Amino acid sequence: MSMGRRIGQFCLFLVLLILSGCKGMLGSQGMPPDPLFANRKPAESKANAGPPVDTPYSEPTPPLMSGEW
C-alpha cells in the first residue's frame, strides 16, 4: 500500500468516527413517539374542590405484658 492511500483511509476513518458521534447528522432527532399513547388523547380533569378531610388516626396501643416467657 502506498503512503497516500494509507493517509486517505485514515482520513476517511476519522471523518466516519466524527460523524458517528454527531447527533445532528446520524443520531436520533428526539424522543420517538410512545406507542402506548400514540392513538390516545391525554386525559384532562379538574381537581375536586371540597373541604379538607381528616385522615383516620389512632394512637398505637402498648403490647400486653405477660409474666410467662
C-alpha positions in Angstrom: 0.0 0.0 0.0 1.2 3.4 -0.8 1.5 6.1 1.8 -1.1 8.3 0.2 -3.6 5.5 0.2 -3.0 4.9 4.0 -3.4 8.6 4.7 -6.7 8.6 2.7 -8.0 5.6 4.6 -7.0 7.2 7.9 -8.8 10.5 7.0 -11.9 8.5 5.9 -11.8 6.7 9.2 -11.6 9.9 11.2 -14.4 11.5 9.2 -16.7 8.5 9.9 -15.7 8.5 13.5 -16.6 12.2 13.9 -19.9 11.8 12.0 -20.9 8.8 14.1 -20.7 10.9 17.3 -22.6 13.8 15.7 -26.3 13.8 16.7 -27.3 16.3 14.1 -26.2 14.1 11.2 -26.7 10.5 12.1 -28.2 10.5 15.6 -31.8 10.4 16.7 -33.8 13.6 16.2 -35.6 13.4 19.6 -37.7 11.1 21.5 -39.6 8.5 19.5 -43.4 8.6 19.9 -44.7 6.5 22.7 -46.6 3.5 21.2 -48.9 3.2 24.2 -50.3 6.8 23.8 -49.9 7.4 20.1 -53.6 7.0 19.4 -55.0 8.4 22.7 -55.7 12.0 23.8 -54.4 13.0 27.2 -57.0 12.9 30.0 -57.9 16.3 31.3 -59.8 16.7 34.5 -60.3 19.2 37.3 -59.5 18.5 40.9 -62.4 18.1 43.3 -62.7 21.3 45.3 -64.2 20.5 48.7 -63.5 20.8 52.4 -60.3 19.0 53.6 -61.0 15.6 55.1 -59.1 14.4 58.1 -57.4 11.0 57.7 -58.2 8.3 60.3 -55.7 8.1 63.1 -55.5 6.2 66.3 -52.7 6.1 68.9 -50.8 2.8 69.0 -51.5 0.6 72.0 -48.6 -0.8 74.1 -48.0 -4.5 73.9 -49.6 -6.6 76.7 -47.0 -7.8 79.3 -47.4 -11.3 80.4 -45.4 -12.9 83.1 -44.7 -16.1 81.1 -41.8 -16.0 78.7 
